[in-house]
Amino acid sequence: MSYYFRPFPLTLYDVKKNGKSSLLTDITSRFKIVEAFQRQEAVYYDYSVKDGERADTIAFKYYGDASLDWVIYLTNDIIDPEFEWALSGRSLNSYIAKKYGSVVAAMEQIHHHEQIIQQHEVLFDGTIIPAKYEQIDLTTYGTLATADKRIVTSYEYENEVNESKRSIKLISEEFIMPLMSQVKRIFE
């Protein structure tokens, strides 16, 4: 991401709150892709981040340049990659163990209760209709039939949150140069 921050302005900031300012990159000078890029669905394609895959490796694989990882972050409105990028299985388990005491404890702890609104279904033509759930309180949970409710453990919750981060968009390679030109114009 070093390329991304190169054109950012510098600012004086008192990090230690001791009256001594340091010259830092102003990372709050973030910009958005022009609406024309955002509205043209044809310029993006879906990508599923594999276990342990990083934005720089995806950028190298698809754009031939690992330093274009910032394009992936920008396209997906990711501001903090440490917390907004899918963790590897090992990192997720470490995070869960730190947060809940252990993976086993997270598997035993109830995070919340859900009502099943739509059961998972596969149609005759192979179309998959995913299950739909709605978070409910314990009282409502107690009134539902067994087939209409489910308990979500803390482990399942953290895993579902992490899995939701795997679906990203990649901007088509043909739009990389126009985007980089736009970045350059904005920071000149």
Buried (B, 14 or more C-beta within 10 A) or exposed (E): BEBBEEEBEEBEEEEEEEEEEEEEBEEEEEEEBEEEBEEEEEBBEEBEBEEEBBBBBBBBEBBEEBBBBBBBBBBBEBEEBEEEBBBBEEEBBEBBBEEBEEBEBBEEEEBBBBBBEEEEEEEEEEEEEEEEBEEBEEEEBEEBEEEEBBEBBBBBBBBEEBEEBBEBBBBEEEBBEBBEEBBEEEEE
